[in-house]
Amino acid sequence: MFAPLCVNRLQRQALEQWQQQLAAQGLTVACTVQGCDSAKEQLTLEQRRWLNPGSPGAALYELHLSKPPHSHWQAGDIARLWLADRYRDYSIASLPDENHLRLLVREQHHDNGEPGLGSGWLCQQWPPGTTSPFSLRSNPAFHAPSAAVPLILIGNGTGLAGLRAHLKQRSLQNPQAPCWLLFGERSPEHDRIWQQELDHWYQTGVLSELDRCYSRATGVAELPEQCGRTHSGYVQHALRREKKRLLQWLKQGAAIYICGSRDGMASDIDQLLQQWLGSRAIQRLQQQGRYRKDVY
Ligand SMILES: Cc1cc2nc3c(=O)[nH]c(=O)nc-3n(C[C@H](O)[C@H](O)[C@H](O)COP(=O)(O)OP(=O)(O)OC[C@H]3O[C@@H](n4cnc5c(N)ncnc54)[C@H](O)[C@@H]3O)c2cc1C
């Protein structure tokens, strides 16, 4: 598929090139080589904020962690939390310029009501001002395209974390390049995650299109005025309505980035795209690195 790469002593740069080549082929690999992770660092929890009181969905928290002193990361990269001998991955929502490492975490519970190992720690148990071990994982399969490429960002729930990092990167590198965010949550009253910032990006042209979808909204007419378009229903339903626009953007060379739920959202969008474009065209988009997913 591509010329062989020589990797000497797990050299990080060579491993990243390997991942980039795979990503360009539309493939991703779980990073099983230790050299792909930065060393573990003790990061301090600086602040934790509950974002969706009253929501019909599980609680969602924004966490600010201290910035790891010697690490660099870019939009698409992952923070790996190490607890006992387990680890959990979380999309990084901020950029190093912002001077903190931001996460967006959904509190999860087992059927018996016990908190999830990672999310329970992050959302409830971790005392602010203390540290936990993290490593940063470079994730070239979800790195940004060149800053001039029109970008379609689609996601739901905590997927907004990974998409926000891309938006922030766009706002710094090429704020006038076409960028479209299509995002879904549950309730328009309680789940307006990072609304002010998204509105600001829309008003200043960083976002040329903004679609917010609320699955528990009873009717669009009931939703208050705001920037962009608002839909009741799931992201995939709104995308169906925006088919013409999506095809137009793809014609102009846009890349599609999807972050959030694998089941439901990402799989339905995949089906829609297969229906509209056919599998050959999808394969071509993947090979060109124009259709990328970070879903879980
Ligand atoms: C690349 C990547 C990026 C991720 N980014 C984020 C992120 O930005 N924010 C975030 O909150 N999570 C993210 N996750 C998911 C995260 O890693 C954990 O899986 C999640 O926090 C649950 O872990 P836990 O230890 O709390 O739950 P566990 O103790 O493993 O399980 C608790 C309960 O939750 C259920 N559960 C576990 N995982 C999921 C899931 N993904 N969907 C639905 N139910 C589940 C289990 O069935 C169980 O009932 C990401 C995962 C990956 C692979």
Ligand as a Chemical Component Dictionary entry (heavy atoms), coordinates in Angstrom:
data_LIG
# 
_chem_comp.id                   LIG 
_chem_comp.type                 NON-POLYMER 
_chem_comp.pdbx_formal_charge   0 
_chem_comp.three_letter_code    LIG 
# 
loop_
_chem_comp_atom.comp_id 
_chem_comp_atom.atom_id 
_chem_comp_atom.alt_atom_id 
_chem_comp_atom.type_symbol 
_chem_comp_atom.charge 
_chem_comp_atom.model_Cartn_x 
_chem_comp_atom.model_Cartn_y 
_chem_comp_atom.model_Cartn_z 
_chem_comp_atom.pdbx_ordinal 
LIG C1  C1  C 0 -11.124 6.954  21.441 1  
LIG C2  C2  C 0 -12.096 7.117  22.575 2  
LIG C3  C3  C 0 -12.453 8.383  22.992 3  
LIG C4  C4  C 0 -13.368 8.543  24.041 4  
LIG N1  N1  N 0 -13.702 9.797  24.429 5  
LIG C5  C5  C 0 -14.576 9.973  25.429 6  
LIG C6  C6  C 0 -14.935 11.295 25.864 7  
LIG O1  O1  O 0 -14.446 12.321 25.333 8  
LIG N2  N2  N 0 -15.821 11.400 26.891 9  
LIG C7  C7  C 0 -16.388 10.304 27.509 10 
LIG O2  O2  O 0 -17.189 10.456 28.446 11 
LIG N3  N3  N 0 -16.059 9.059  27.106 12 
LIG C8  C8  C 0 -15.160 8.861  26.111 13 
LIG N4  N4  N 0 -14.819 7.589  25.733 14 
LIG C9  C9  C 0 -15.382 6.445  26.489 15 
LIG C10 C10 C 0 -14.521 6.197  27.750 16 
LIG O3  O3  O 0 -13.243 5.732  27.367 17 
LIG C11 C11 C 0 -15.124 5.144  28.666 18 
LIG O4  O4  O 0 -15.466 4.006  27.926 19 
LIG C12 C12 C 0 -16.356 5.643  29.425 20 
LIG O5  O5  O 0 -16.019 6.746  30.259 21 
LIG C13 C13 C 0 -16.930 4.525  30.308 22 
LIG O6  O6  O 0 -15.878 4.017  31.098 23 
LIG P1  P1  P 0 -16.103 3.649  32.635 24 
LIG O7  O7  O 0 -14.817 3.070  33.110 25 
LIG O8  O8  O 0 -16.686 4.788  33.382 26 
LIG O9  O9  O 0 -17.236 2.568  32.527 27 
LIG P2  P2  P 0 -17.146 1.002  32.763 28 
LIG O10 O10 O 0 -16.830 0.722  34.199 29 
LIG O11 O11 O 0 -16.285 0.389  31.728 30 
LIG O12 O12 O 0 -18.677 0.665  32.443 31 
LIG C14 C14 C 0 -19.747 1.335  33.127 32 
LIG C15 C15 C 0 -21.076 1.119  32.424 33 
LIG O13 O13 O 0 -21.141 1.956  31.262 34 
LIG C16 C16 C 0 -21.364 1.163  30.110 35 
LIG N5  N5  N 0 -20.499 1.715  29.064 36 
LIG C17 C17 C 0 -19.156 1.732  29.059 37 
LIG N6  N6  N 0 -18.712 2.366  27.958 38 
LIG C18 C18 C 0 -19.803 2.770  27.280 39 
LIG C19 C19 C 0 -19.998 3.490  26.085 40 
LIG N7  N7  N 0 -18.960 3.943  25.347 41 
LIG N8  N8  N 0 -21.263 3.732  25.669 42 
LIG C20 C20 C 0 -22.322 3.293  26.400 43 
LIG N9  N9  N 0 -22.196 2.615  27.554 44 
LIG C21 C21 C 0 -20.953 2.345  27.980 45 
LIG C22 C22 C 0 -20.980 -0.226 30.457 46 
LIG O14 O14 O 0 -21.733 -1.159 29.724 47 
LIG C23 C23 C 0 -21.303 -0.288 31.944 48 
LIG O15 O15 O 0 -22.655 -0.584 32.142 49 
LIG C24 C24 C 0 -13.917 7.410  24.682 50 
LIG C25 C25 C 0 -13.551 6.113  24.252 51 
LIG C26 C26 C 0 -12.661 5.981  23.228 52 
LIG C27 C27 C 0 -12.273 4.588  22.802 53 
# 
loop_
_chem_comp_bond.comp_id 
_chem_comp_bond.atom_id_1 
_chem_comp_bond.atom_id_2 
_chem_comp_bond.value_order 
_chem_comp_bond.pdbx_ordinal 
LIG C1  C2  SING 1  
LIG C2  C3  SING 2  
LIG C2  C26 DOUB 3  
LIG C3  C4  DOUB 4  
LIG C4  N1  SING 5  
LIG C4  C24 SING 6  
LIG N1  C5  DOUB 7  
LIG C5  C6  SING 8  
LIG C5  C8  SING 9  
LIG C6  O1  DOUB 10 
LIG C6  N2  SING 11 
LIG N2  C7  SING 12 
LIG C7  O2  DOUB 13 
LIG C7  N3  SING 14 
LIG N3  C8  DOUB 15 
LIG C8  N4  SING 16 
LIG N4  C9  SING 17 
LIG N4  C24 SING 18 
LIG C9  C10 SING 19 
LIG C10 O3  SING 20 
LIG C10 C11 SING 21 
LIG C11 O4  SING 22 
LIG C11 C12 SING 23 
LIG C12 O5  SING 24 
LIG C12 C13 SING 25 
LIG C13 O6  SING 26 
LIG O6  P1  SING 27 
LIG P1  O7  DOUB 28 
LIG P1  O8  SING 29 
LIG P1  O9  SING 30 
LIG O9  P2  SING 31 
LIG P2  O10 DOUB 32 
LIG P2  O11 SING 33 
LIG P2  O12 SING 34 
LIG O12 C14 SING 35 
LIG C14 C15 SING 36 
LIG C15 O13 SING 37 
LIG C15 C23 SING 38 
LIG O13 C16 SING 39 
LIG C16 N5  SING 40 
LIG C16 C22 SING 41 
LIG N5  C17 SING 42 
LIG N5  C21 SING 43 
LIG C17 N6  DOUB 44 
LIG N6  C18 SING 45 
LIG C18 C19 SING 46 
LIG C18 C21 DOUB 47 
LIG C19 N7  SING 48 
LIG C19 N8  DOUB 49 
LIG N8  C20 SING 50 
LIG C20 N9  DOUB 51 
LIG N9  C21 SING 52 
LIG C22 O14 SING 53 
LIG C22 C23 SING 54 
LIG C23 O15 SING 55 
LIG C24 C25 DOUB 56 
LIG C25 C26 SING 57 
LIG C26 C27 SING 58 
# 
